[in-house]
Structures are given as C-alpha cells and as structure tokens.
Amino acid sequence: MDTTVPVPDAPGVLPRAEWVRTLPQTIVASCVLLFDAEDRILLLRYAGGLPAAGLWGLPGGMLDHGEDPVGAARRELHEETGITLEEDLRFLGYDHRADVLETGPVIDFYFHGGRLPAGQPVRRSSEHDHHGFFALADLESTPLATGLPTLTALLDAARTGSVVCLREGLAG
C-alpha cells in the first residue's frame, strides 16, 4: 500500500550549480611545523598593518585556487621563510575553526617538515617582521596566532607519529 502523501507547494530540487552556491564556504589553509636541532618550533611574527599584527604563528597560509594542501604548505613555507624542503611533509592533522576574523569557517591542515639543519637561514617575507625558535615553555606569555593548545597537540603528534583532529584548536 502506497503511503506517500503529496505536499502542496513543495520546493523543487535545485539545479546542481545553484545548489552548490548554497553550500557553506570554508577557507582552507596549510601550515608547517619545523624544529631546530634543540626541538624548538619555528614561529613567525606578523608585521604591523596585518590583521594578526604582533602575533606569532607557524609558517603557512591559504590555498590558491586548485592547489592541494601539501602544495600550499610547501609554497607558503618557501614564500614566508625562503626554505625549500626536499623530504616529504608528514600530515599531522587539522583544525576546524567556526569563524576566524569574521571571515567564516577555516580548516587548517598541519604538516611536519622535520628538523632544519643547524645554521639554516630564514628569509622572512614582508608579511612577517621577526622569526624565532621556541620551546613550548617559552610561549606561555607570547601572543600567538596559533594557540598554545594547538601547538602542544601538534608537537605531540610530531613526536609520536600520530594525527590530531582539532576543533577550535582543541582535541575533541
């Protein structure tokens, strides 16, 4: 027995192109975690005039159209530091943030780039005014773009070979 009940004035199915325009828009970025010989993390400070001016964060940035997360991580690392990595980047995890600087949702992909050789020069882009290598304990009072819980989870994932899935910078 057919129990289908017609719905008067039911909306029709949208054509695919129109339906796709109704889907949420998300910014996607990729960042690279790098260590020096003393297991300190490379961080860059955003220069004045930028939305995150004065905050320290990992090298990285948004994907270009058609770019994959690994390619973006390599490109951003090179653009922001002058460093080109020959070895594969290992996926560390992602962080989903609901709203970043009122732009809407952002998904950050994180990759481990390994350990930099001693004396590796860092050539900053104009986007950053300072760089440094930091132990987690040194970051308690440092203004961070990449939060301390996120850096802690990423450092642990890099050391243990695990992957982290974060939400608003925290393990869920």
C-alpha positions as CSV (number, residue, x, y, z in Angstrom):
1,M,0.0,0.0,0.0
2,D,1.4,3.4,-1.0
3,T,1.5,5.8,2.0
4,T,3.1,8.7,0.1
5,V,1.4,12.0,0.9
6,P,1.7,14.8,-1.6
7,V,3.0,18.1,-0.1
8,P,1.3,21.1,-1.6
9,D,3.7,23.8,-2.9
10,A,6.8,21.7,-2.1
11,P,10.0,23.4,-3.3
12,G,11.6,21.7,-6.3
13,V,15.1,20.3,-6.5
14,L,17.6,23.0,-7.3
15,P,19.8,22.6,-10.3
16,R,23.3,21.4,-9.2
17,A,25.1,24.7,-9.9
18,E,22.5,26.6,-7.9
19,W,22.6,24.1,-5.1
20,V,26.4,24.3,-4.9
21,R,26.2,28.1,-4.4
22,T,24.0,27.4,-1.3
23,L,26.7,25.3,0.4
24,P,28.9,26.8,3.2
25,Q,32.1,28.4,2.1
26,T,35.2,27.5,4.0
27,I,38.7,28.9,3.8
28,V,41.4,26.2,3.7
29,A,45.0,26.9,4.8
30,S,48.1,24.8,5.3
31,C,50.9,25.3,7.9
32,V,54.2,23.6,8.5
33,L,55.7,22.6,11.9
34,L,59.5,22.7,11.8
35,F,62.1,22.1,14.5
36,D,65.6,23.2,15.0
37,A,68.4,20.9,16.5
38,E,67.1,21.6,20.0
39,D,63.4,20.6,19.2
40,R,62.3,24.2,19.3
41,I,59.5,25.3,16.9
42,L,59.9,27.9,14.2
43,L,57.4,30.7,14.5
44,L,57.0,33.9,12.6
45,R,55.6,37.2,13.9
46,Y,53.1,39.0,11.7
47,A,54.1,42.5,10.7
48,G,52.2,45.7,11.5
49,G,49.2,46.6,9.3
50,L,48.1,42.9,9.0
51,P,45.0,41.5,10.8
52,A,47.2,39.4,13.0
53,A,49.9,42.0,13.6
54,G,52.2,41.2,16.6
55,L,51.0,37.6,16.8
56,W,53.3,34.6,16.3
57,G,52.3,31.6,14.2
58,L,53.6,28.7,12.1
59,P,54.6,29.3,8.5
60,G,51.6,28.8,6.3
61,G,48.6,30.4,4.6
62,M,45.6,29.9,2.4
63,L,45.5,27.6,-0.6
64,D,45.4,29.1,-4.0
65,H,42.7,28.1,-6.4
66,G,43.2,24.5,-7.5
67,E,46.1,23.9,-5.1
68,D,46.3,20.9,-2.7
69,P,47.1,21.3,1.0
70,V,50.6,19.8,0.7
71,G,51.5,22.0,-2.3
72,A,50.2,25.1,-0.4
73,A,52.3,24.2,2.7
74,R,55.4,23.9,0.6
75,R,54.7,27.1,-1.3
76,E,53.8,29.1,1.8
77,L,56.9,27.9,3.7
78,H,59.1,29.0,0.8
79,E,57.4,32.3,0.4
80,E,57.5,33.2,4.1
81,T,60.9,31.8,5.0
82,G,62.9,31.1,1.9
83,I,63.1,27.4,3.0
84,T,62.5,24.7,0.4
85,L,62.1,21.2,1.9
86,E,63.2,18.2,-0.2
87,E,61.7,15.5,2.0
88,D,58.0,14.6,2.2
89,L,55.8,16.5,4.6
90,R,54.0,14.3,7.1
91,F,50.4,15.1,7.8
92,L,49.9,16.0,11.5
93,G,46.2,16.8,11.5
94,Y,43.7,19.5,11.0
95,D,41.8,22.2,13.0
96,H,38.3,23.3,12.2
97,R,37.5,26.8,13.4
98,A,34.0,28.1,13.1
99,D,34.9,31.8,12.4
100,V,38.2,33.5,12.0
101,L,38.4,37.3,12.0
102,E,34.7,37.3,10.8
103,T,35.6,35.6,7.5
104,G,33.6,32.4,8.4
105,P,34.9,28.9,8.9
106,V,38.5,27.9,8.3
107,I,40.1,24.5,8.1
108,D,43.9,24.5,8.8
109,F,45.9,21.5,7.6
110,Y,49.1,20.9,9.5
111,F,52.2,19.2,8.3
112,H,55.5,18.2,9.9
113,G,58.5,19.4,7.9
114,G,61.2,17.8,10.1
115,R,64.3,19.3,11.6
116,L,66.1,22.2,10.0
117,P,69.9,21.8,9.7
118,A,72.0,24.0,12.1
119,G,72.6,27.4,10.6
120,Q,69.6,27.2,8.2
121,P,68.9,30.8,7.2
122,V,65.3,32.1,7.4
123,R,64.5,34.8,4.9
124,R,61.2,36.4,6.0
125,S,58.7,37.8,3.6
126,S,57.3,41.4,4.2
127,E,54.3,39.7,5.9
128,H,56.5,39.0,8.9
129,D,58.8,41.2,10.9
130,H,60.5,38.7,13.2
131,H,61.1,34.9,13.5
132,G,62.4,32.7,16.2
133,F,62.7,29.1,17.6
134,F,60.7,28.5,20.7
135,A,60.2,25.7,23.2
136,L,56.6,25.3,24.4
137,A,57.6,26.5,27.8
138,D,58.8,29.8,26.3
139,L,55.3,30.5,24.8
140,E,53.2,30.9,28.0
141,S,53.1,34.7,27.7
142,T,53.7,35.0,23.9
143,P,50.9,36.5,21.8
144,L,50.1,33.6,19.5
145,A,48.1,33.3,16.2
146,T,48.4,29.5,16.5
147,G,47.3,28.8,20.1
148,L,49.3,27.0,22.7
149,P,46.9,24.1,22.9
150,T,47.2,23.7,19.1
151,L,51.0,23.9,19.2
152,T,51.1,21.4,22.1
153,A,48.9,18.9,20.2
154,L,50.9,19.3,17.0
155,L,54.2,18.8,18.8
156,D,52.9,15.7,20.5
157,A,51.7,14.3,17.1
158,A,55.0,15.1,15.5
159,R,56.9,13.2,18.3
160,T,54.6,10.2,18.4
161,G,53.8,9.8,14.8
162,S,50.1,10.3,15.4
163,V,47.4,12.6,13.8
164,V,45.3,15.2,15.6
165,C,41.8,16.3,14.8
166,L,41.2,19.7,16.4
167,R,38.1,21.9,16.8
168,E,38.8,25.5,17.7
169,G,42.4,24.5,18.5
170,L,41.4,21.8,21.0
171,A,41.3,18.0,20.7
172,G,37.7,16.8,20.6
